[in-house]
Amino acid sequence: MKNKTLLIIGLVWPEPGSSAAGTRMLQLIGLFLKQGYTIVFASAAQESDFSSDLETMGVSSLSIELNSGSFDTAIQKLNPEIVLFDRFVTEEQFGWRVYENCPNALRILDTEDLHCLRLARQDAIKKGIDFQLSDLLSEPVAKREIASILRCDLSLIISEFEMQVLATVFKVDISALHYLPLFYDPLEESSLPLCKERKDFVFIGNFLHAPNWDAVKQLKEKIWPQIRKQLPEVSLHIYGAYPSQKALELHNEKEHFLVHGRAATAAEVICKSRVLLAPLRFGAGLKGKLLEAMQWGTPSITTTIGSEGIAETALWNGFVTDDFEAFATKAVQLYQEEMLWHQSQGKGFETLQKRFNIHSFEEVFEYRIRFILSDIAAHRKQHFLGALLWHHTVLSTKYMSRWIEEKNK
């Protein structure tokens, strides 16, 4: 019997060493491989030297073009049972073509995070005002993102907080959503360096991601000067893929503020550091750097934005505060007090085991997919707004794409 086919349409080729989004995609691929799917990963982006070797995982690669009828031919030939869109912009670009050429395929959207939530929070920071959930209703991207969620049969949501936002603010039917976070297994404590064997602070994050660049500036301007006054011999190491020239120019050896760019592996730099700092002022989804810190036994200090969807403040593997003066004070305390450090490390291990263990999610996810596929017509009848959008709104996307296609000829 032929294996069922899954077509993944990626915004970019997965780079797990560059961002949590790359890790997320490889985890999704792993889940579907366990379910026995033949997987084809397609993207209109250019591959980089840091893209994963999908072939070694048993996944085929397909280069596709935007606004081109060649995609129609390719998907007709594949005739997949499931099409997974990597972020809503990919669904906007290719969703209508999937709808026309494979109408019976299960359409899944992996949101990665709610882009509208991240952008609305960023806008509030720029304006110097407090963010309110009601701000989401006037965020332009929200209309596009929620429309994409409604058009798909199922949307994968990475954060419980975002599940709540979708259900309460946007009134999305919960039957069209599925909570599926990142997965991290805690390592054996005996295999990790002890507190006294580690040194220095670390921050890690892709510089193309605006929240990370903002966090580095907060460290440079507000937090690190306070920490240095009390720990003058300690360094802060900044790692991240795709650093801009502005970021590299922040490097200052006299201040022990060291900007390294891309890390060989995130595990290596996090594991040898004593404390991870993540003063994130805006963002959404789950922060891979903070979950990796828990995995590698490195206590952290972050903000309420950073901890969102991961753990409550009392259960954090370190401290959570939005006051940057307190942030610096707690950083010094966590760095110096070995007993507190080990207690914090233990909280991180416990959080991963209870909330981000793959075994808690994979069977439920597989059942959800099989259940919807068993009668996809019945599932779609529950979601009239999606059918409404296909009837009207998507036509504008379709004909704009058709116009570009003809223009390109």
Order of alpha helices (4+ residues) and beta strands (2+ residues): beta-alpha-beta-beta-alpha-beta-alpha-beta-alpha-alpha-beta-alpha-beta-beta-alpha-alpha-beta-alpha-beta-alpha-beta-alpha-beta-alpha-beta-alpha-alpha-alpha-alpha-alpha-alpha
